[in-house]
Amino acid sequence: VREILNFTNNNMIDLKIGYSTTTYRKQLYSRHLDWIKQTKTLYNDVLAFYYQILMKQPQLLSLSSYELLRTLEILTIGTKEMKKKGDLPEIPLTNFPKLPLYFRRAAINAAIGITKSFLARYSLWQEQYGFTGKETGCPQPATQFHSSPLYYQGMYRNWKEDMIELKLWTGSRWIWTKYRMKGRTLPKQGKRCSPSIKVFQNRAELHIPVEQPVTDIRKLSERMKLGESICAVSLPNQDTLAVCIHMNKQEQILHSLFIKGGTEIKHRKEVLLHNKNGDDLLSSKIRQKIGQIHEDCAHKISKQIVEFAKEVHASVIVVPNYGILNQKKDCYNWIGRNIIKKISYKAFQKGILLVMVSIDNLLDVCAVCGAKFLKLQSEFICPNGHCGNTAWNITVQVGKIFLKSYK
């Protein structure tokens, strides 16, 4: 037992545990979409009411969260003692129906967040331009609000996997309404946070944040000091959608993975564009369908990349910085940015970090000898006899650039 404990203590990594939040979307089915819209309108009206109070009295924001919430409630609805005496609050909450406690508090907290955001942006603008009279880019106070109603506990009940009861404003009274739901299954482990209602033209969704523990949130420098391996990734716009290479600290290639499917995606989009009738502008319906194709594929590909990194025990995923390289790329022909966006949070949930590196001057450079090569479609030929897949070469470059920066 003593030998086992000594071995464990000498080889154990000091992991730091944290949390990540993922929002799950559930579509709501009901004939009373108008009630949801009425509730959203009332929510934003109350939010605007408290926003105006905070803009006129910004000194209130120096209070603690509880004190600020309590002060705003006293200013607008008073206290029990005031009601017994018949005294009116300083700023009565007029022109509104009787508001449920947690509905009002959700709107107040939303107003606090919007006010703090505006004042912070305005303060930064003042620091940059001072009082020179320059108005370019000056933040302006909000005049319209379209926030999604946040439902604290007390505004919902009987929450099940496929059904929930919501308290809604019909325009004349508050009423409990049952809604059937359809969407991704919520994880069994994790803490469900307060949901919000997202309202569209002909439908509504319940967005449910779920907080889950992350086993490893160590910084990048801590991981690299221990010589942990990495997973280098490139995202070519070809039939091969992703190339993954597992490398150790000595830049040795241990494992690799090619993820294909680009030809299939291209065919699915060509079918949609076949009846475009030569119009330069895509219709909104076609744009929506293409976006759905990209969204679905980005989820699948990012999941495969993260699972590969987890399988080979890589603690870092390195990708090229496509922000500059593909600045002019048509978003309807390339899904790389969407894949990277999804890798970021999916990898973090598994305790893996995502890092971007710049490869601006290395797109036509051999990863073996560093010589300029001649590119032939998806293949390359190096003057020193090296040849292979261009995407593979870029992926190796990505891994080597990152590892050299830590040597």
C-alpha positions, -999 to +999 in steps of 0.1 A: +000+000+000+029+024+008+044+018-026+011+025-044+006+057-024+042+069-032+037+062-069+004+080-070+018+111-052+048+113-075+028+109-107-005+127-098-013+159-117-028+187-096-061+190-115-083+221-109-120+215-110-144+240-125-177+243-142-191+249-177-226+259-188-243+245-219-277+257-231-302+231-243-330+242-265-365+227-262-393+236-287-426+244-270-458+230-285-490+249-276-519+269-292-512+298-269-482+314-286-499+348-282-497+344-244-460+339-246-456+370-267-478+390-243-455+378-214-424+388-233-439+423-240-448+428-204-413+416-193-395+441-215-419+469-204-410+462-167-373+459-177-375+493-194-391+509-163-363+498-140-337+507-166-349+543-167-346+544-129-310+532-129-300+556-157-313+585-136-298+572-104-265+554-114-252+557-078-274+529-069-252+505-088-225+509-061-247+488-037-243+451-033-266+428-054-290+422-026-291+458-014-296+471-050-325+447-056-341+455-023-337+493-028-353+492-062-382+472-048-387+497-020-386+526-045-413+510-067-436+489-045-427+500-010-427+479+022-454+462+043-452+491+068-458+517+041-488+497+028-503+496+063-499+534+067-512+540+032-480+556+020-471+554-017-436+544-029-413+571-043-416+558-079-447+537-080-449+508-105-479+522-123-495+512-156-486+476-149-507+446-137-499+429-104-465+412-111-454+379-096-424+383-073-399+363-093-411+377-127-404+413-114-370+403-099-359+387-132-368+419-150-349+440-124-318+418-127-319+421-165-322+459-162-292+460-139-271+439-163-280+461-193-273+493-173-239+481-161-229+471-196-238+505-211-220+524-184-189+503-187-188+508-225-194+545-221-166+548-195-142+530-219-152+554-247-146+584-225-111+571-215-103+567-252-116+600-265-120+621-234-142+652-237-130+664-271-165+665-285-158+635-308-190+615-311-178+587-334-187+554-319-201+569-287-224+542-269-260+553-267-286+543-240-310+516-250-344+527-263-360+494-272-357+461-254-362+426-268-349+404-239-362+369-235-382+364-203-361+346-176-381+322-155-369+319-119-383+290-098-418+300-089-427+309-125-426+273-135-436+240-120-441+202-127-409+203-149-404+169-167-383+159-196-411+164-222-435+188-203-435+219-182-460+243-167-453+280-172-470+311-156-480+334-184-497+368-188-527+365-212-532+402-215-558+403-187-546+378-160-519+354-150-525+317-158-506+284-155-503+267-189-489+232-197-465+230-226-452+199-243-415+201-252-392+184-277-354+187-280-321+173-268-323+151-237-309+170-207-279+153-190-286+134-158-256+150-141-255+187-138-274+216-123-303+230-142-304+268-141-333+291-146-347+287-182-356+315-206-383+317-233-371+325-268-399+338-290-399+335-328-425+345-353-444+312-354-428+292-325-412+294-291-383+276-274-373+270-238-336+276-234-323+257-204-287+263-191-271+233-175-241+237-153-217+207-154-184+201-136-152+202-156-124+179-142-095+200-155-093+238-159-056+242-156-039+270-176-020+263-208+014+270-192+008+244-165-001+218-190+029+224-212+054+224-182+044+188-177+050+180-214+015+169-222+007+159-257-014+180-282-038+174-310-031+196-340-061+202-364-066+218-398-099+224-416-095+223-454-124+231-476-123+198-494-138+164-492-116+160-461-132+184-436-107+179-408-072+165-403-062+156-367-027+147-357-016+137-322+019+149-313+041+146-283+065+173-269+093+160-291+071+168-322+067+130-330+034+121-347+017+094-327-018+091-342-038+107-369-074+110-381-090+122-414-127+132-412-144+133-446-178+144-458-172+176-477-184+162-510-217+151-494-222+185-479-215+202-512-240+180-530-267+187-504-262+225-509-262+221-547-296+205-546-309+234-526-293+259-550-305+241-582-338+260-583-324+294-576-333+306-611-300+325-616-307+350-588-276+364-572-292+367-538-302+336-519-337+335-505-341+335-468-355+300-469-324+286-487-301+305-464-318+290-434-315+254-448-279+259-457-273+272-422-290+241-407-267+219-428-236+237-416-248+236-380-255+199-381-222+191-397-202+214-374-217+196-344-208+162-357-172+171-368-164+190-337-176+161-316-154+137-335-123+160-331-128+163-293-135+126-289-102+118-308-083+142-286-098+127-255-090+092-267-053+099-273-051+118-239-042+152-256-048+181-232-046+208-259-062+212-293-044+236-317-060+250-348-049+277-373-061+312-369-085+313-399-097+348-390-072+364-414-065+336-438-102+331-447-114+367-442-131+368-476-143+332-476-180+328-484-197+316-452-220+294-473-190+274-487-169+270-455-179+258-421-145+260-404-153+289-381-184+271-369-165+240-362-138+259-342-166+276-322-181+243-312-147+227-305-140+255-280-168+247-256-170+210-262-133+206-255-135+227-224-162+204-210-138+175-214-109+194-197-092+202-230-081+237-240-084+252-276-055+273-289-051+292-322-018+298-339-009+319-370+004+302-401+002+331-426+037+325-441+037+287-439+009+276-462+033+266-490+062+255-468+072+219-463+068+208-427+098+185-430+126+207-445+110+242-446+114+246-484+088+262-506+068+236-525+046+234-556+009+227-548-010+204-570-047+205-560-048+187-526-012+174-529+022+190-528+057+183-541+088+196-522+121+204-541+138+181-517+116+151-526+090+154-498+054+150-510+020+144-495-014+158-486-015+196-483-039+195-454-017+170-436+013+193-441-005+223-427-016+203-396+019+192-389+030+229-392+003+239-367+015+214-342+052+223-346+047+260-344+028+256-311+053+232-296+083+254-306+067+284-289+069+264-256+105+253-260 
